[in-house]
Amino acid sequence: MRTLIAGNWKMHGLQARLGEIGAITRSIVAHPSAVDVLVCVPATLITGAVQAAGGVLQIGGEDCSAAEAGPFTGDIDAAMLRDAGATSVILGHSERRQNHHETDAIVAAKVAAAWQHDLATIVCIGETEAQRSKGNALKVCGDQLAASLPDMPPGARTSIAYEPLWAIGTGTMPTREQIAEVLGHVRAALDLRFANAAQPIRILYGGSVKAENARAILATPDVDGVLIGGASLRAEDFDAIVEIARGRSAG
Ligand code: 13P
């Protein structure tokens, strides 16, 4: 399984920030490796980012509509993401679930649309602090996983990102044991549901990933990569994590 290092810029970035994409791209060219590197950017930056990435670095979107072209003011569909040059999309991020009231069913419909348009998907799940403290983390994540994937064979290049809400942007991290427990649960559920087709599905961890903790996270059982928010905004910070992943895949 190739390691995936994915960035999520969220609602950050004007055109001037595309220089960071250029810098990340140059670093990948200078250090070829078996690590897959993706940066998901706001829709306004996709075309420019794809140009700056020169086919070396993958560029993705941060959401797409479940619908096809139609009267949906402000929405962007999966075909539009592909048309702009994106190869991937993040779906069901907790910020969209919370701020845009996206239910598991809505997320599943979006995933189906993305799979139909051959976009690699990163489907996010994760529990709140209250859910974890009540001992419900595994159940919440298992239920979200089951209901956020559509009833069809998984699209190529599908990833599941476990992002506990209390770890996003807080600097607070689950222990490696906690990460391994949830990821093991996710892996078992995927195997049960999709049998052999589950094998290529990558499972990522996200939430306060930085160069300082990336080595330990990437060495945790069942972790196939990471989804990075804040530390993906500057090439220097992001490259440091890619560098750690390179060492992992070489070793
Ligand atoms: P931070 O890395 O900033 O905690 O964000 C994680 C995240 O939400 C990535 O999707």
Boltz pocket constraint, residues with backbone or C-beta under 6 A from the ligand:
constraints:
  - pocket:
      binder: B
      contacts: [[A, 8], [A, 93], [A, 163], [A, 167], [A, 168], [A, 169], [A, 170], [A, 171], [A, 206], [A, 207], [A, 208], [A, 209], [A, 227], [A, 228], [A, 229], [A, 230], [A, 231]]
      max_distance: 6.0
